[in-house]
C-alpha cells in the first residue's frame, strides 16, 4: 500500500527519513515540535524544502559563524541558492548564547562578512535536522561521535575539503601564542574557509550517495 503521507526530501540529499515526531517528542520534549514552525533569523537562503548544512566549532563564537557566512555567500551565487540553508553551532554548553567574538566581528565587517547574534549550543534537534554536519575542530568532531545516534545526515570533517597536507582543522583564534597577531590568524582562517567552502559547494550533489 502506498503511504500518501510519506515525507518528501529535497533532491540534493537522498538519505534515510528523519525521526518520527512522536519519537522525537518523547526523547527531547515538545519544544522540538514547536520549533519546526518557527523560522530562525539566520535561515536567509532557503525554501520549505531546503537542505541544511551545519558547521560546528568548540564555542560557536568565531569559526563556525564565519564559516556559515562564507558558505552562504558562495551558495547565493550558485545554482543551490534557495536550496540549501547554512547554520552554525557550538559544542560547549558554557558558551551558549555568548556574543560572537567582537574582534572577529570587526575583522569580518572589513572584508564583507556580517556576523551577528550569539553563539548557540548544538542540540539534538539541530543534529537530527542537518543533512550535512561539518566539524571545524577536534572538540566538535568528538561531539558528533558522542551524539552519533542523534545524527541522521552525514558528518564530514572540514579538513577533507582542504588540499592534501593541510591541517585537518581550523586554528582556534582563542588559543594563539603570545605575541601572535590575531589578524594573521583570521587571515589564515578566512583563506582556509574560502577554499574549503568552494570544495563543499562543488561536492554538494554527491555528498550523499
PEBELNOR-V992750 format. One record per backbone hydrogen bond with DSSP energy under -0.5 kcal/mol. NH is the residue of the N-H (numbers start at 1). CO is the residue of the C=O. Records with the same first field share a line. If there is no record, write none. Layout:
BEGIN
NH=CO + CO
END
This chain:
BEGIN
4=2
6=3
9=7
13=10
14=12
15=13
24=20
25=21
26=22
27=23
28=24
29=24 + 25
32=29
34=30
35=31
36=32
37=34
38=35
40=38
43=40
44=42
46=44
50=47
51=83
53=85
54=132
55=53 + 87
56=134
57=89
66=62
67=63
68=64
69=65
70=66
71=67
72=68
73=69
74=70
75=71
76=72
77=73 + 74
78=75
81=78
83=80
84=80
85=51
87=53
89=55
90=120
91=57 + 58
92=58
93=91
95=92
96=93
97=119
98=95
100=117
101=61
105=101
106=102
107=103
108=104
109=105
110=106
111=107 + 108
112=109
113=108
114=112
115=113
116=114
119=98
122=90
123=121
127=123
128=124
129=125
130=126 + 127
131=52
132=52
133=154
134=54
135=133
136=56
141=137
142=138
143=139
144=140
145=141
146=142
147=143
148=145
150=147
151=148
152=127 + 150
153=130
154=131
156=133
158=135
159=168
160=157
161=158
162=159
166=163
170=136
173=171
175=172
176=173
180=177
184=181
185=181
186=182
187=183
188=184
189=185
190=186
191=187
192=188
193=189
194=190
195=191
196=192
197=193
198=194
199=195
200=196
201=197
202=198
203=199
204=200 + 201
206=203
207=203 + 204
209=207
END
